[in-house]
Amino acid sequence: MILTRLQREALKKVFDRGQTNGSPNRGQAWQGSYREFRRTVRPEICGFGAVMVPWCGMWLGIEPDGHTHS
């Protein structure tokens, strides 16, 4: 799946949230590699270029401009 540069940067920030020691999300965050995490990205149905990624029991949307929302 092709992501914009801003989407890739936002996705990396989401991934990094669970990778720091002491993070409250540590037990629920992604436990694999960034590459494996990136493979979970799916296109938004009937959207305008946003992608969806499962994160901590919910889906996050990442818009083409990098805005992330649940």
C-alpha positions as CSV (number, residue, x, y, z in Angstrom):
1,M,0.0,0.0,0.0
2,I,1.4,3.4,-0.9
3,L,1.4,6.0,1.8
4,T,2.2,9.7,1.6
5,R,5.4,10.9,3.4
6,L,3.2,12.5,6.1
7,Q,1.2,9.3,6.6
8,R,4.5,7.3,7.0
9,E,5.8,9.8,9.5
10,A,2.5,9.7,11.5
11,L,2.5,5.9,11.3
12,K,6.0,5.8,12.7
13,K,4.9,8.1,15.6
14,V,2.1,5.8,16.4
15,F,4.4,2.8,16.4
16,D,6.9,4.6,18.6
17,R,4.3,5.4,21.2
18,G,4.3,1.8,22.4
19,Q,8.0,1.2,22.1
20,T,9.2,3.5,24.9
21,N,9.8,2.1,28.4
22,G,7.2,3.0,30.9
23,S,4.5,3.7,28.3
24,P,1.0,3.2,29.6
25,N,0.2,1.4,26.4
26,R,3.2,-1.0,26.7
27,G,1.0,-4.1,27.3
28,Q,-1.4,-3.3,24.5
29,A,0.9,-1.8,21.9
30,W,2.4,-3.5,18.9
31,Q,5.0,-6.0,19.9
32,G,6.5,-6.8,16.5
33,S,8.8,-4.8,14.2
34,Y,7.9,-1.6,12.5
35,R,7.8,-3.4,9.1
36,E,5.2,-5.9,10.5
37,F,3.2,-3.1,12.0
38,R,3.2,-1.3,8.6
39,R,1.8,-4.4,6.9
40,T,-1.4,-4.1,9.1
41,V,-2.3,-0.8,7.4
42,R,-5.5,-1.0,5.4
43,P,-7.2,1.5,3.0
44,E,-10.2,3.4,4.4
45,I,-13.4,2.3,2.6
46,C,-15.0,5.1,0.6
47,G,-12.4,7.5,1.9
48,F,-10.3,10.2,0.4
49,G,-6.8,8.6,0.8
50,A,-6.9,7.9,4.5
51,V,-5.5,4.6,5.8
52,M,-6.6,2.6,8.9
53,V,-4.4,0.8,11.3
54,P,-5.3,-1.4,14.3
55,W,-3.9,0.0,17.5
56,C,-4.6,-0.9,21.2
57,G,-8.0,-2.4,20.5
58,M,-9.2,0.3,18.2
59,W,-8.7,1.5,14.6
60,L,-6.7,4.7,14.0
61,G,-7.2,6.7,10.8
62,I,-4.3,8.5,9.3
63,E,-5.2,11.2,6.7
64,P,-3.0,12.0,3.7
65,D,-1.8,15.1,5.6
66,G,-0.7,13.0,8.5
67,H,-3.6,13.9,10.9
68,T,-4.3,10.8,13.1
69,H,-7.6,10.2,14.7
70,S,-9.6,7.3,16.2
